[in-house]
Amino acid sequence: MDNDKRWGILYCPKHDDKRHKSKRWNKIEKCLRDNGIDFDYVQSESMAGVERLVRMMINNGYKTIVIVGGDSALNDAVNCLMQMEAKVRDGISLGVIPNGIINDFAHFWGLRESEPEKAVESLKNHRVRKIDLGCVRYTNRKGEACRRYFLNCVNIGFIASVMNIRRRTRRFFGSRTLSYVSSFILMIFQRMEYRMHLKINTDVVKRNVMTVCVGNASGYGQTPNAVPYNGLLDVSVVYHPEMTQLFEGIYLFLKGKFLNHKSVHPYRTQKVEVVEAHKAPVGIDGRMMNAPVGPFNITVEQEVVNFIIPQ
């Protein structure tokens, strides 16, 4: 079957999307048909399903694969793509129609859940840019060497826990801002410091740290100047502020001025060595991952995925 021109559409419904799934998909499907898009559609019900279905689309010759989902689904898709040989991957373009609990990578490109028409029009124009991916290389509990790629960021420490709670609260509040505020409030009385030993460029950080964000893109507001096409990672290391400074930090975070806080120490680099992050939770593209065992490295791989972006 020749699917060079047909799109493969992978629909990933939200956890709270059960009752409204048909309505949401019908709206997106109408946008696709109104734009004369020739496509095949499948639906994923699980994290494992995304990688399996993306692999199926690749094996069946689809050259344009569109994820109707959020950051986690996109993360699964790019990790599947990175398992392919470069010559296969270079022939495939990946796009997104935001539909997740967290859609910050789509937001980076100006795409919103409430505007599927804009997303479809952007996809139809098929403006492709090669983008960078971050990569975490670590050892798992079985002693196996592993790697996991990310589009947006890796969080280590407090904000990894906040993002995990945010995924849950977003289902209830719907609002991005309300979910952030409620997440911070719920975390105020939780553990907020972790013993870390980091190597960033020529600097060594060896002290208690509240949180670290390594961003390939905006990093959920923590690396607001990062872009996924300059071959570099932005890093924000946050030392534990006083309680009054914490609320100031939340305010600056919501206003997009996170780097202005006195407790935030920014870096730009190609590699972060995490020698130690004692008992710190680790999140990748908004989803908690099994904590690496021992030291791990975070690097950037330049221009490895074709991504369809707005004009």
N, C-alpha and C positions, 0 to 999 in steps of 0.2 A: 504493500500500500504506500502511495506517494503522499507524504504529509508535509512536503516542503512549504506549501502555501497555507495549509490549514494550521490554525492555532490549537495547541493543547491547553485547555483551561482546567485548572485544579481548584475546586471550590472547597474552602476550609471554613465551615460554619463556626461561629463563636460558641462557647459553652452555654451561653444564655440565648442562643439563636434558634432553639427548637421550634417555638411557636411562630416566629417571624421568618424562618428560613425561606419558605416558598416566596413570600413577598419580596424579600431582599434579593434572592436570586432572580426572580422574574423581572425586577427592575434592571439588574445588570444584563440579563439576557436580552431584554428589549434594546438597551443601549448598543450591545454588540450587533444585533440584527439590523438596527436602524443605520449603523455605520457600514453595513455590508460585509461584516467579518465572517469568514468561513471558519468554523471551529468545532472541535469535539470537546465534550465536557465530562469530567468525572468528579466525584466528591470523596473527600477524605474524612474519616471519623477519628483519626488518631495521629500522634506524632510519627509512629512507625509507618503509618499509611502514606504520609507525604513523601518520604524518601522512596518508598516502593513504587508509588504512582509516577513520580518524576522519572525514575529509572525506566519504567514501562514506556513513558512518552518518548524518552530519548531513544530507546531500543526500537520504537515504532517510527522513528524518523521525523518527529516533530522538530522544527527549527525555531519556533516561537512558543515558549511555554510561559503562561501567565498564572500567577498565584493570586487567587482571590482570598486573601488572608492577612495575617499580621506579621510581626517581626519573627515570631517563633517558626511559623510556616516557611517564611523566606529563608531563615537560618537552615532549616532542614533541606530546603531546595538547593542552596548553594553548597552545602556539604555533600549532597548527592552529586552535583556537578563536578566538584573537586575530586571525586573518585574516578572520573572519566579521564581518558587521555586528552592531552591539550588539543590535539587536532580535532577531536570530537567536540570538546567544549567550545572551541573557537567558532564552530558552526551553529551554535545555539544562542538565542537571545532570551533573556529572562525579563519578565515584566511583572508589575503588581497592580492590583486593584485593592486598596486597603479595606480590610474587613475583619480585623483582629481585635483582641482586647487591648493590645498595644501596637500602634502603627507608626512609630517614630521614624523608621527609615523611609516610609512613604511620605511622611510629613516633611522630611529633609528636602524632598524634591517638590514640595508644594501640593501634594496630593492629599485629599481629605475623604473620609468615609462618606460624608454627605454629598459628595460630588462625583458619583461614578461616571457621569457623562464626560467630565474632564479627563478622568483616568483613561477611559476608552479612546477618546480622541487622541490623547498623547500616545497611546499604544499604536493606534492606527498610523500615525505619522512615522513611527518606527525610527525615531532618532536614537541611535545606539551609542553608548559610551562604555569603554572598557573601565571597570572600576577595580579598586583594591579590595582585598580582604585581609582582616587580621587573622592570626592563627595562634592558638594556644597549644603548645606541645608539653605533654605531661605524662606522668606514670599513674596508672589506675591502681585500685586495691589488689588486683591480681598480678601486679608487677609488669603489666604490658605497657609498651610505649604507645601513646595515643596522640591524636591531634584533632582539634575541632576549630573550624573556621567561624568567623563572625563578620557581619556587615556593619553593625552599629558599635557595640562596645562590650568590654568585660568589666564587671564590677567585683571588687574584692572588699568584703567587710560590711559596714552598716548599710550602704545603699543597695547592696545585693539583697539584703533582707527587706528593705523598703520596696524594692521592685517586686519581690515575691508577694508581699502583702498588697501592693498596688494591683497586681493581676487579679487578686480576689476582690478587692474593693471596687474596682472598675466595673465589675459585673453588677454591683448593687447601685452605685452612684451614677454610672454612665459618663459623668463629666470627668475630663482629664484632670482639671485643677482640683476638684473635690477629692478624687481618688489619691492624688499626691498628698494633699493636706491631711486627709484621714490616715494615710499610711505613716506619715511622719509622726502624727500624734500617737498612734498606736505603738510606735517604736521608741518613744521618748524614754520609757522606763526599761528598755531592753539593753543588752550589752552594746556598748558603743565604741569600745577600743579593742584593738587587736595588736599583738606584738608582731611587727613586720620587719623584714630585712629585704630591701629592694636595691637593685642596681639600675640606674637610669642614666645613660650617657656616662659621664665621668663622676656622677654623684652617687653616693651611697646613703640610703635612708635606713637607719637601724634604730627604731624607736616604736612607741605605741602610736598607732595610726587609727583614725576613725574609719576612713574609706579611701579606696583607690579606684579611679575610673580610667581605663585605657580605651580611648575612642578612635575608631576608624571613621566615624561620622559624629553626629552631635552628642552622642552618649547620654540621651535623655536629659539634656541641658547641662551636663557636667563638663563636656568638652565642646563648647559652642562654636569654636573656631575650626574644628576638625572637618576635613573633607575627604571623601573616599577616592581621591584621584591624585594625590601628591606624593605617594610613596612614603608617608610618614604617619605616625600615631601621635595623637595628643594625649597627655597624661595629666590627670588632676589628683594630687595627693592631699588629703584633708586631715589635718591634725585635729584632735578633740577640742572643740571650742567650749567656752563657758555656756551655761544655759541661755543667757540673754543673747549671746552671739549665735547660738543655734537657731533661735527664732529669726534673727537677722539673716542668717544663711538661708532659711526656708523662703523668706521674702525675696532675697536676691535670686534664688534658684527659680522661683515662679516668674520673676521679672526678666529672666534670661541674662542676669548679670552675676552669675555664680562665681566667676573668676575674680570679681571685685572683693570677695570676702577675704579678710586678713588670714584666715586659717587655711586657705586654698593655695597650694603651691603647684603651678603649672609647668609642664615640660613638653618638649616635642622631640621625638626620637624614632628610631627604626626597631628598637628592641627594648623590652623590659625584662629583667631577670628577677624573678620572685624567689629569693633564696629561702625565705620563711614567711608564712602568713598563718600563724598559729591559730587553728580552729576557726579561721575566718571563712564565712560562706562565700561562694563564688557564683556569680551569675553571668550568663553569656546571652546577649541579645534578649534580656528580660526574663530568661528562664533559668532557674537554679540548675546547676550541674553538680554531679558528684565531685566532691572536693578532691583535687589532685593530691596524691601522696608524695610528700617531699617537694623539692624545688620544681619550678616550672618556668617556661619562657613564653613571652608573648612577642610576636614579630608581625611584620606586614609583608604581604605578597602583592606586588604591584601589577595592575592591569591584567587580571586573571579571569574576570567574568564579564560578558557582554550584558549590559543592563539598559533597558529602554527607558529613556528619561523624557520629561516634557520639553517642548521647544523653548 
